[in-house]
Amino acid sequence: MKKLILLFVVLYNVNICAQNQEYSIIVKDIETLEPIQNATVIIMKTQQILLSNEEGKVTFMLTGGSNVQVSETNYEDLTVRWTSLNGDQKFVIYLKSKNNKLDEVVLSKESPEKILQKLVNNSTKKISISHRQKVYVREFFMLNNQYSYYNDGLVNFQFDKNNNATTLLVEQNRSYGLLEADVSPDLRGYNLNNIMENYSNFKYFDPLLDSKSKKEYDFL
């Protein structure tokens, strides 16, 4: 009888030890590898809410496994599955900073206007290709400093890189006069075909690429 009682006590203690174990988590910055203090660690199964110390460490008791949530104001929140921790009783969790970082600065001996010129030339070669572009156009024309004519519609621009020309095809169009006066050649408008061609050829960058531009513009 005494042996049975002793066996029962031993098995009970072994069962308690197997069920309830102590675990430790250390929270660190993924880039600096420095410990993160005051990080909030939530044990999902038991809803224990812990706060990391100056060493980035929290300690807790747990039966079985549980997913873990870790958060800190300056870092991205992270949820870690228990299976990924391999059942270790002491493990490290890395957080990624979400603070805005400074843009990369590239130092060069070449002048900014020369760099811009190379960028435009490279873009002209690689981006300025034969293509078709459909746009909605709306135009107001002026006569004697008064808006006298209105026009809008769907226009298809076909840019031919080889011939360096743009063909304008009107798909839908409507127009009407805003004044009672007849439409005349004196109407002031803009050359839409020319505008689209200049965009395709990057011609609007020409003033910046001129050798005198550094006197008129500040390059950074």
FENNOR-V25414 format. One record per residue. N is the residue number from 1. RES is the residue in one small letter. PSI is psi as a letter, one per 20 degrees, with the letter a starting at -180 (999 if undefined). OMEGA is omega in radians with two decimals (none if undefined). D_FIRST is the distance of its C-alpha to the first C-alpha in whole Angstrom. Layout:
# FENNOR-V25414
N:RES:PSI:OMEGA:D_FIRST  N:RES:PSI:OMEGA:D_FIRST
This chain:
# FENNOR-V25414
1:m:g:3.13:0  2:k:h:3.14:4  3:k:h:3.12:5  4:l:g:3.12:5  5:i:g:3.13:6  6:l:g:3.13:9  7:l:h:3.13:10  8:f:g:-3.14:11  9:v:g:3.14:12  10:v:g:3.14:14  11:l:h:-3.14:15  12:y:g:-3.13:17  13:n:h:3.10:19  14:v:g:3.14:20  15:n:g:3.12:21  16:i:g:-3.13:23  17:c:h:-3.12:25  18:a:h:-3.07:26  19:q:h:-3.02:27  20:n:o:-3.09:29  21:q:q:3.12:31  22:e:p:3.13:34  23:y:q:3.10:37  24:s:q:3.07:41  25:i:p:3.04:44  26:i:p:-3.12:48  27:v:p:-3.10:51  28:k:q:3.02:54  29:d:p:-3.04:58  30:i:h:-3.11:58  31:e:g:-3.08:62  32:t:i:-3.09:61  33:l:j:3.09:58  34:e:q:3.11:57  35:p:q:-3.13:54  36:i:o:-3.14:55  37:q:q:3.09:54  38:n:k:3.01:53  39:a:p:-3.13:53  40:t:p:3.13:51  41:v:p:-3.14:47  42:i:p:3.05:46  43:i:o:-2.94:42  44:m:h:-3.06:43  45:k:g:-3.07:40  46:t:i:-3.10:39  47:q:k:3.02:42  48:q:p:3.10:42  49:i:o:-3.04:45  50:l:q:3.13:45  51:l:p:-3.08:49  52:s:q:3.14:49  53:n:a:-3.08:50  54:e:i:3.07:53  55:e:j:-3.11:51  56:g:k:-2.98:51  57:k:q:2.96:47  58:v:q:3.13:44  59:t:p:-3.10:40  60:f:r:3.08:38  61:m:p:-3.10:34  62:l:p:3.03:34  63:t:o:-3.12:31  64:g:b:-3.11:33  65:g:r:3.13:37  66:s:q:3.00:40  67:n:q:-3.05:44  68:v:p:3.05:45  69:q:p:-3.14:49  70:v:p:3.14:51  71:s:q:3.06:54  72:e:q:-2.99:56  73:t:g:-3.04:60  74:n:j:-3.08:62  75:y:q:3.09:60  76:e:p:3.12:59  77:d:q:-3.10:56  78:l:p:3.02:53  79:t:p:-3.07:50  80:v:p:3.09:48  81:r:q:-3.10:46  82:w:h:-3.12:42  83:t:h:3.14:43  84:s:i:3.14:46  85:l:i:3.07:44  86:n:k:3.06:41  87:g:j:3.11:38  88:d:q:-3.13:39  89:q:i:3.09:38  90:k:o:-3.08:41  91:f:r:-3.09:44  92:v:p:3.07:48  93:i:p:-3.08:50  94:y:p:3.11:54  95:l:q:3.13:56  96:k:p:-3.12:60  97:s:q:3.10:62  98:k:j:3.09:64  99:n:q:3.11:67  100:n:p:3.14:71  101:k:q:3.12:72  102:l:q:3.09:75  103:d:q:3.12:77  104:e:p:3.12:78  105:v:p:3.14:81  106:v:p:3.12:83  107:l:p:-3.12:86  108:s:q:3.07:89  109:k:i:-3.09:93  110:e:q:-3.12:94  111:s:q:-3.12:96  112:p:h:-3.13:94  113:e:h:3.08:97  114:k:h:3.10:97  115:i:g:3.12:93  116:l:g:-3.14:94  117:q:g:3.11:97  118:k:h:3.13:95  119:l:g:-3.14:92  120:v:g:3.13:95  121:n:g:3.12:96  122:n:g:3.13:93  123:s:h:3.13:92  124:t:h:-3.13:96  125:k:h:-3.01:95  126:k:h:-3.06:92  127:i:h:-3.10:92  128:s:n:-3.10:95  129:i:r:3.08:95  130:s:p:-3.09:97  131:h:r:3.09:95  132:r:p:-3.11:96  133:q:p:3.12:95  134:k:p:-3.10:95  135:v:q:3.00:96  136:y:p:-3.05:97  137:v:p:3.05:100  138:r:p:-3.06:101  139:e:q:2.96:105  140:f:p:3.14:107  141:f:q:-3.10:111  142:m:q:3.04:113  143:l:p:-3.08:117  144:n:l:3.10:119  145:n:k:3.06:116  146:q:p:3.05:115  147:y:o:-3.02:112  148:s:i:-3.05:114  149:y:q:-3.11:112  150:y:q:-3.13:108  151:n:p:3.02:106  152:d:r:-3.14:103  153:g:a:3.09:101  154:l:p:-3.08:99  155:v:p:3.11:100  156:n:o:3.08:99  157:f:p:3.09:100  158:q:o:-3.08:100  159:f:p:-3.14:100  160:d:o:-3.10:102  161:k:h:-3.08:101  162:n:g:-3.13:103  163:n:i:3.12:106  164:n:l:-3.08:105  165:a:q:3.13:106  166:t:p:3.09:104  167:t:p:-3.09:105  168:l:p:3.11:104  169:l:o:-3.14:104  170:v:p:3.14:104  171:e:g:3.11:102  172:q:q:-3.09:102  173:n:q:2.99:104  174:r:q:-3.12:106  175:s:q:3.08:109  176:y:q:-3.12:111  177:g:q:3.11:113  178:l:i:3.09:112  179:l:r:3.14:116  180:e:i:-3.13:119  181:a:q:3.13:121  182:d:q:3.08:121  183:v:p:-3.12:119  184:s:r:3.11:121  185:p:i:-3.12:120  186:d:i:3.13:120  187:l:p:3.10:116  188:r:p:3.09:114  189:g:a:3.10:111  190:y:q:-3.11:108  191:n:n:-3.07:108  192:l:h:3.13:105  193:n:g:3.14:105  194:n:h:3.13:106  195:i:g:-3.13:103  196:m:h:3.12:101  197:e:g:3.12:102  198:n:h:3.07:102  199:y:g:-3.10:98  200:s:h:-3.11:98  201:n:j:-3.09:100  202:f:k:-3.10:98  203:k:h:-3.10:102  204:y:i:3.05:101  205:f:i:-3.04:99  206:d:g:3.13:103  207:p:h:-3.14:104  208:l:h:-3.09:100  209:l:i:3.12:101  210:d:q:-3.10:105  211:s:h:-3.13:106  212:k:i:-3.03:107  213:s:h:-3.11:104  214:k:i:3.07:102  215:k:h:-3.08:105  216:e:h:-3.08:104  217:y:q:3.04:100  218:d:o:3.13:97  219:f:p:-3.14:95  220:l:999:none:91
